[in-house]
Amino acid sequence: MHPGYIDPTDVGRVSPSGVTRHEEAAAAGAHAHKLKSSARSVGALALGELCAQMEQAGKSGDAEALAKLLPRFEQELAGVEGFLEGVSK
């Protein structure tokens, strides 16, 4: 993992079916907030933007928006993780 980058396991994986209540949406938004700055600091701007969108959805308790963003988030996160693993070798 790239130094200074938040471990994605700290972000907390959220399943679309798992974000059903306002409290869960808020927690998912808080996790996205934590990853947002780290993603941007390593140049993962698309991931940072998705995190910003997820953070806003979480703040408003919009579980449906989070569920729609999650597949793109997971895809982007996997790409960033793969890139960072290649860089650290």
MARPA-122220 format. One line per field, with one value per residue (C-alpha): residue number from 0; residue in three letters; x, y, z. Coordinates in Angstrom, 3 decimals, m for minus. Layout:
<pazas>
n <- [NUM,...]
res <- [ALA,...]
X <- [X,...]
Y <- [Y,...]
Z <- [Z,...]
</pazas>
This chain:
<pazas>
n <- [0,1,2,3,4,5,6,7,8,9,10,11,12,13,14,15,16,17,18,19,20,21,22,23,24,25,26,27,28,29,30,31,32,33,34,35,36,37,38,39,40,41,42,43,44,45,46,47,48,49,50,51,52,53,54,55,56,57,58,59,60,61,62,63,64,65,66,67,68,69,70,71,72,73,74,75,76,77,78,79,80,81,82,83,84,85,86,87,88]
res <- [MET,HIS,PRO,GLY,TYR,ILE,ASP,PRO,THR,ASP,VAL,GLY,ARG,VAL,SER,PRO,SER,GLY,VAL,THR,ARG,HIS,GLU,GLU,ALA,ALA,ALA,ALA,GLY,ALA,HIS,ALA,HIS,LYS,LEU,LYS,SER,SER,ALA,ARG,SER,VAL,GLY,ALA,LEU,ALA,LEU,GLY,GLU,LEU,CYS,ALA,GLN,MET,GLU,GLN,ALA,GLY,LYS,SER,GLY,ASP,ALA,GLU,ALA,LEU,ALA,LYS,LEU,LEU,PRO,ARG,PHE,GLU,GLN,GLU,LEU,ALA,GLY,VAL,GLU,GLY,PHE,LEU,GLU,GLY,VAL,SER,LYS]
X <- [0.000,1.235,2.552,0.057,m2.875,m5.754,m6.135,m9.465,m10.362,m10.507,m13.096,m15.563,m17.220,m20.904,m23.239,m26.112,m28.592,m26.785,m27.421,m31.074,m31.346,m30.351,m27.725,m26.119,m26.077,m24.446,m21.781,m21.065,m20.766,m18.307,m16.177,m16.228,m15.093,m12.047,m11.006,m11.756,m8.659,m6.354,m7.597,m7.071,m3.603,m2.368,m4.006,m7.036,m9.312,m12.199,m12.244,m12.069,m15.043,m17.074,m16.213,m17.415,m20.712,m21.061,m20.246,m23.036,m25.487,m24.562,m25.021,m28.505,m29.333,m29.881,m29.337,m30.650,m28.017,m25.307,m26.456,m26.276,m22.774,m21.362,m20.620,m18.648,m16.872,m15.854,m14.643,m12.625,m11.206,m10.086,m8.328,m6.535,m5.547,m4.161,m2.192,m0.778,0.233,2.109,3.885,4.965,6.675]
Y <- [0.000,3.501,5.354,7.874,6.257,5.080,1.334,0.646,m1.791,1.235,2.807,0.051,m1.826,m1.111,m3.384,m1.743,m3.718,m2.794,0.946,1.049,3.518,7.136,6.170,3.643,6.187,8.737,6.220,5.322,9.030,9.500,6.623,8.113,11.443,9.743,8.233,11.340,13.348,10.359,9.421,12.941,13.167,10.227,11.523,9.236,12.126,10.025,8.037,11.270,12.660,9.496,9.733,13.345,12.285,9.426,11.771,14.139,11.271,10.039,13.463,13.676,10.085,9.089,5.323,4.930,7.309,5.466,2.148,3.582,5.003,1.908,m0.186,2.699,3.281,m0.373,m0.444,2.743,1.608,m1.704,0.162,2.463,m0.443,m2.333,0.695,1.340,m2.307,m2.091,1.093,m0.376,m3.387]
Z <- [0.000,m0.811,2.264,3.596,1.839,4.014,4.022,2.259,5.015,7.328,5.077,5.730,2.923,2.582,0.704,m1.182,0.871,4.085,3.843,4.708,7.564,7.989,10.600,8.249,5.421,7.705,8.754,5.123,4.318,7.179,5.889,2.398,3.868,5.398,2.084,m0.020,0.939,0.804,m2.640,m3.925,m2.351,m4.429,m7.603,m7.562,m8.461,m9.774,m6.533,m4.547,m6.451,m5.847,m2.165,m2.126,m3.693,m1.215,1.665,0.609,0.182,3.641,5.201,3.730,4.710,1.069,1.162,m2.391,m3.793,m1.853,m3.275,m6.800,m6.257,m4.580,m7.712,m9.281,m5.971,m5.681,m9.297,m8.900,m5.552,m7.071,m9.874,m7.444,m5.207,m8.215,m9.350,m5.878,m5.491,m8.790,m7.708,m4.371,m5.980]
</pazas>
